[in-house]
Amino acid sequence: EAVATGKISGNGMFTKKCQQHLQKLTRTTKSLLTTSCTDALEMAAILIGIEPGDEVIMPSFTFVSTANAFMLRGAKVVFVDSRPDHPGMDEQAIEPLITERTKAVVCVHYAGVACDMNILKELTDKHGLFLIEDAAQAIDSYYTRPDGSKSALGSIGHLGAFSFHETKNIQCGEGGALLINDERFVARAEIIWEKGTNRTAFWRGEVDKYGWVDIGSSFLPSELSAAFLFAQLESLSEIQNRRSAIWNRYIAGLQPIFQTLTSRLPKIPTGATNNAHMFYLVCSSEQERTDLIAHLKSENIHAVFHYQSLHASPYFKEKHDNRELHWSDTYSKCLVRLPLHLHLTDEDVDRIIASINAFYTNN
Ligand SMILES: *Cc1c(COP(=O)(O)O)cnc(C)c1O
């Protein structure tokens, strides 16, 4: 349909349909489709006015884009450790890192599982900081506050970023969205999105010509991507049902043997939901993980590890302040992800479970 209408550049009908769909799903003020979650995070860094020397606190156990988006604006990134019981950031470890230069906290909902947003909201409000959600993996996942009210991830901080990269639950090859949860950013976000011009206001007939009014970039995707994504959004519940069924099959099949081990199954903390983005195990040592991956590989099962702590990366290690981030390093060494995609059959999942059970029974 996008091709047939002859309009395949950005901000057309499918872009608007996706944005409306996302706004309804997350109950937020405004969303803008972007060419990636990385771009949405870069927009967030511009919108909150990051300047050289500003400090931004974020987890070390995350994807490089979380950090790059802010470093591109000159921010000093301060990494925080993961939780002992979950790879997400340790909400309790943030406050001691806040200085008078701190401008924002960026939380990452690892595996689509919510950080404790109640703690993060109180903390950032108390210190007058921006709260940005890297919700790349968190489509259709929610946080329930202690008072029982529930919000979509990505819609709680000032700004939130989704990814629609092909490795995520719904995708369009490369794509993302920025959720603008605070009215005061909406007008400027549209300008930054359209290369620093007021073209979006022009299309709405609000100005009689458009021009260069601010900094910006080409953050909007083509209608081909938007059309692909819209079809994915229409199938969201179907996709989510199948992913959840696979996730639940894994947990049921692995729970008995894991009760006897120090290695761990994923935990969904209080207040969080599980959007079945990822199924991972936390082995009790790096050697155990290496052996498990090799064992699975010998049976043609592709299991992979995940992030390597950013504070210890070749690019950042000289910039890090020497604090030990024990849990981030532990997940870097011990976490392994199992296959989870729509083409997996129940028989595939059962075979993977049997292979893991055999590994632990014989070791
Ligand atoms: C996938 C991912 C990103 C990057 O998303 P892109 O759409 O590829 O830019 C950023 N942060 C996290 C936590 C991710 O999982």
The ligand as a MOL file (V3000), in Angstrom:
LIG
                    3D

  0  0  0     0  0            999 V3000
M  V30 BEGIN CTAB
M  V30 COUNTS 15 15 0 0 0
M  V30 BEGIN ATOM
M  V30 1 C 18.5360 -2.9970 20.7290 0
M  V30 2 C 18.9170 -2.0090 21.7780 0
M  V30 3 C 19.2990 -0.6960 21.4740 0
M  V30 4 C 19.5210 -0.2220 20.0680 0
M  V30 5 O 18.4140 -0.2940 19.2560 0
M  V30 6 P 18.5560 0.0960 17.7120 0
M  V30 7 O 17.1210 0.1970 17.2680 0
M  V30 8 O 19.2970 -1.0080 17.0430 0
M  V30 9 O 19.2570 1.3960 17.6350 0
M  V30 10 C 19.5560 0.1890 22.5040 0
M  V30 11 N 19.4740 -0.1950 23.7780 0
M  V30 12 C 19.1240 -1.4460 24.1270 0
M  V30 13 C 19.0100 -1.8020 25.5820 0
M  V30 14 C 18.8470 -2.4040 23.1440 0
M  V30 15 O 18.5110 -3.6510 23.4960 0
M  V30 END ATOM
M  V30 BEGIN BOND
M  V30 1 1 1 2
M  V30 2 1 2 3
M  V30 3 2 2 14
M  V30 4 1 3 4
M  V30 5 2 3 10
M  V30 6 1 4 5
M  V30 7 1 5 6
M  V30 8 2 6 7
M  V30 9 1 6 8
M  V30 10 1 6 9
M  V30 11 1 10 11
M  V30 12 2 11 12
M  V30 13 1 12 13
M  V30 14 1 12 14
M  V30 15 1 14 15
M  V30 END BOND
M  V30 END CTAB
M  END
